[in-house]
Amino acid sequence: MPLIQSTYKPTIFFKSAHINTVYKTLFYNNTNQYKRTRITTPDNDFLDLDFSTISSKTLVIALHGLEGSSKSKYIVSLVNFLNSKNVDSVAVNFRGCSEEDNKQIYSYNSGKTDDLNTVINYILENYNYKNIFVVGYSMGGNITLKYLGENTKLPSEIKGAITISVPTDLEGSSNALSHWENKVYIKRFLISLIKKSIAKHQKFPNSVLNPTAIKNAKNFIDFDNAVTAPLFGFKNAQDYWKKCSSKQFLKNINIPTLLINALDDTFLSESCYPFKEASENKNLYFETPKYGGHVGFNTSIGKRDLLWSENRVLEFINHIIS
């Protein structure tokens, strides 16, 4: 599919990648009164799904990024916008992200697609939606793309997907996040991840987790070697990144899928921009705005319309179902 010429044109303030990245997190103040449903997973764990519905025939399944939740500002912004445009939403909280620890020692990772499959099956069995779309941000986008590439025979109700700011090459993204300009972001991620992992060690003291290695993690290779790889059966961080990067699965996607990665996204390496893969798959629409930061895409201060990516999600949905 030819590359899409992006319509995103921010004011000069949002031509700063870092301002764009943090702005919505700091200044978007709207909330949402979700209706929570807890579902059981096949391995006797649970997932908390936060619904926000207005009796639509179309549902968006929204997936947050690393250490996010249904309360992440970009998720709330999307849900509120879609509801205002007569689209139902369910925000998925990955394991351990709904303010309550999950039951198993492991929680989620960037390639753990079985939980998305569990959510989709639950929706299909309990609701009667005509159109279902998956919208994934960052890590949630990688999970979405990997899932679509792994599952080429999807239910007819699954009409398409939109993914935003996606690290399609996990090793490349990990290296990018190790750069000095991303020091604040990676420190914030690691504080949360380390805290949760130490709590897991205390809950499962005889497990493979090494609390010293966890506490000493300074970057994602340290953390994934200490936690993700041993808990999920990978040889090491590189093995995890190689097997779970969505880039290798893009060629198999056979439903309309939009990927939006800003060219100034400091979380992404050059290898996270799958130009070749997009050009060879008619179902993969690839949009690369010059600006946008990481899950940013704000427009202008003082105006109500900060919602370029939310509008873009709706445009793509309407394009597919019209």
ChimeraX attribute file (.defattr): number of C-alpha atoms within 10 A of each C-alpha:
attribute: neighborCount
match mode: 1-to-1
recipient: residues
	/A:1	15
	/A:2	14
	/A:3	13
	/A:4	14
	/A:5	10
	/A:6	15
	/A:7	11
	/A:8	18
	/A:9	17
	/A:10	20
	/A:11	12
	/A:12	9
	/A:13	13
	/A:14	22
	/A:15	19
	/A:16	15
	/A:17	21
	/A:18	18
	/A:19	16
	/A:20	23
	/A:21	21
	/A:22	15
	/A:23	17
	/A:24	20
	/A:25	14
	/A:26	9
	/A:27	9
	/A:28	13
	/A:29	10
	/A:30	9
	/A:31	13
	/A:32	15
	/A:33	9
	/A:34	18
	/A:35	11
	/A:36	14
	/A:37	11
	/A:38	10
	/A:39	15
	/A:40	13
	/A:41	14
	/A:42	10
	/A:43	8
	/A:44	10
	/A:45	13
	/A:46	20
	/A:47	22
	/A:48	24
	/A:49	22
	/A:50	24
	/A:51	22
	/A:52	23
	/A:53	19
	/A:54	14
	/A:55	12
	/A:56	16
	/A:57	14
	/A:58	20
	/A:59	28
	/A:60	28
	/A:61	23
	/A:62	28
	/A:63	28
	/A:64	25
	/A:65	24
	/A:66	17
	/A:67	17
	/A:68	20
	/A:69	25
	/A:70	25
	/A:71	18
	/A:72	16
	/A:73	21
	/A:74	22
	/A:75	26
	/A:76	23
	/A:77	21
	/A:78	22
	/A:79	28
	/A:80	19
	/A:81	16
	/A:82	22
	/A:83	17
	/A:84	11
	/A:85	13
	/A:86	15
	/A:87	21
	/A:88	23
	/A:89	28
	/A:90	25
	/A:91	26
	/A:92	25
	/A:93	23
	/A:94	27
	/A:95	22
	/A:96	20
	/A:97	21
	/A:98	18
	/A:99	10
	/A:100	9
	/A:101	15
	/A:102	19
	/A:103	15
	/A:104	15
	/A:105	16
	/A:106	16
	/A:107	20
	/A:108	18
	/A:109	19
	/A:110	24
	/A:111	22
	/A:112	19
	/A:113	20
	/A:114	14
	/A:115	18
	/A:116	20
	/A:117	13
	/A:118	15
	/A:119	20
	/A:120	16
	/A:121	12
	/A:122	14
	/A:123	16
	/A:124	15
	/A:125	9
	/A:126	8
	/A:127	10
	/A:128	13
	/A:129	16
	/A:130	15
	/A:131	18
	/A:132	24
	/A:133	21
	/A:134	25
	/A:135	26
	/A:136	26
	/A:137	27
	/A:138	24
	/A:139	27
	/A:140	31
	/A:141	30
	/A:142	30
	/A:143	29
	/A:144	29
	/A:145	31
	/A:146	25
	/A:147	21
	/A:148	25
	/A:149	20
	/A:150	15
	/A:151	14
	/A:152	12
	/A:153	11
	/A:154	11
	/A:155	12
	/A:156	9
	/A:157	15
	/A:158	19
	/A:159	19
	/A:160	23
	/A:161	25
	/A:162	27
	/A:163	26
	/A:164	26
	/A:165	30
	/A:166	32
	/A:167	27
	/A:168	31
	/A:169	23
	/A:170	28
	/A:171	24
	/A:172	18
	/A:173	21
	/A:174	19
	/A:175	15
	/A:176	18
	/A:177	22
	/A:178	18
	/A:179	12
	/A:180	9
	/A:181	13
	/A:182	14
	/A:183	12
	/A:184	10
	/A:185	13
	/A:186	19
	/A:187	15
	/A:188	11
	/A:189	15
	/A:190	19
	/A:191	13
	/A:192	11
	/A:193	19
	/A:194	19
	/A:195	12
	/A:196	15
	/A:197	23
	/A:198	19
	/A:199	15
	/A:200	21
	/A:201	17
	/A:202	13
	/A:203	13
	/A:204	13
	/A:205	13
	/A:206	9
	/A:207	13
	/A:208	12
	/A:209	21
	/A:210	16
	/A:211	18
	/A:212	10
	/A:213	15
	/A:214	22
	/A:215	18
	/A:216	12
	/A:217	19
	/A:218	15
	/A:219	17
	/A:220	20
	/A:221	20
	/A:222	17
	/A:223	21
	/A:224	21
	/A:225	21
	/A:226	24
	/A:227	25
	/A:228	25
	/A:229	20
	/A:230	19
	/A:231	17
	/A:232	15
	/A:233	10
	/A:234	16
	/A:235	12
	/A:236	17
	/A:237	21
	/A:238	16
	/A:239	14
	/A:240	23
	/A:241	23
	/A:242	14
	/A:243	12
	/A:244	23
	/A:245	24
	/A:246	29
	/A:247	23
	/A:248	17
	/A:249	18
	/A:250	24
	/A:251	19
	/A:252	18
	/A:253	22
	/A:254	18
	/A:255	19
	/A:256	20
	/A:257	26
	/A:258	24
	/A:259	25
	/A:260	24
	/A:261	28
	/A:262	26
	/A:263	20
	/A:264	18
	/A:265	23
	/A:266	18
	/A:267	25
	/A:268	28
	/A:269	20
	/A:270	11
	/A:271	15
	/A:272	21
	/A:273	24
	/A:274	17
	/A:275	15
	/A:276	10
	/A:277	18
	/A:278	22
	/A:279	16
	/A:280	13
	/A:281	17
	/A:282	16
	/A:283	19
	/A:284	25
	/A:285	19
	/A:286	24
	/A:287	22
	/A:288	21
	/A:289	20
	/A:290	17
	/A:291	23
	/A:292	31
	/A:293	27
	/A:294	25
	/A:295	24
	/A:296	27
	/A:297	28
	/A:298	27
	/A:299	23
	/A:300	16
	/A:301	13
	/A:302	7
	/A:303	7
	/A:304	8
	/A:305	12
	/A:306	19
	/A:307	19
	/A:308	17
	/A:309	22
	/A:310	20
	/A:311	16
	/A:312	17
	/A:313	22
	/A:314	18
	/A:315	11
	/A:316	18
	/A:317	24
	/A:318	10
	/A:319	10
	/A:320	14
	/A:321	11
	/A:322	6
